[in-house]
Amino acid sequence: MHIRTILYIIVTPLTIWALEALNIERFFKKNRIGQIKLMYILLTLALSYLVVNFLMDFYNSYVLQY
C-alpha cells in the first residue's frame, strides 16, 4: 500500500472529527439538511487533500535533503 493511501486513511477520519466541532449549520438556511451534509463531505475531502499533500511535500523534501 502506498504511503499516500495510508495518509488518506488516517487523515480523513481526523478531518471529520475536527469538522464536527464546527457549527456550520448556522450559515445555511433552515431545513437544508442535504446541502449541509454535502458541504461536510466536500470540506472533508478538500481538507484531507490539502493535509495529505502538505505531509507528502514535507516528507519528500525531508527525504531528498538527506
C-alpha positions in Angstrom: 0.0 0.0 0.0 1.3 3.4 -0.9 2.1 5.9 1.8 -0.4 8.4 0.3 -3.2 5.9 0.7 -2.3 5.3 4.3 -2.2 9.0 4.9 -5.7 9.4 3.4 -7.0 6.6 5.6 -5.6 8.3 8.7 -6.3 12.0 7.8 -9.9 11.7 6.6 -11.4 10.5 9.9 -9.3 13.1 11.7 -10.7 15.8 9.4 -14.3 14.6 10.0 -13.7 14.6 13.8 -12.3 18.2 13.6 -15.2 19.4 11.4 -17.7 18.1 13.9 -16.5 20.8 16.3 -17.7 23.5 13.9 -21.3 24.7 13.9 -21.6 25.4 10.2 -25.4 24.8 10.2 -25.9 28.4 11.2 -24.5 29.5 7.8 -27.3 27.6 6.0 -31.0 28.2 5.6 -33.3 26.1 7.7 -34.3 22.6 6.5 -31.3 22.3 4.1 -30.0 19.0 5.6 -28.8 17.6 2.3 -26.8 20.6 1.4 -25.2 20.7 4.9 -24.2 17.1 4.6 -22.8 17.7 1.1 -20.8 20.7 2.4 -19.3 18.5 5.2 -18.3 15.9 2.7 -16.7 18.5 0.4 -14.9 20.2 3.2 -13.7 16.8 4.5 -12.3 15.9 1.1 -10.7 19.3 0.5 -9.0 19.5 3.9 -7.9 15.8 3.7 -6.4 16.5 0.2 -4.6 19.6 1.5 -3.2 17.9 4.6 -2.0 14.8 2.8 -0.3 16.9 0.1 1.4 19.0 2.8 2.6 15.9 4.6 3.8 14.3 1.3 5.7 17.5 0.3 7.2 17.7 3.8 8.2 14.1 3.6 9.7 14.4 0.1 11.7 17.4 1.0 13.0 15.7 4.1 13.9 12.5 2.2 15.5 14.4 -0.7 17.5 16.5 1.7 19.2 13.6 3.4 
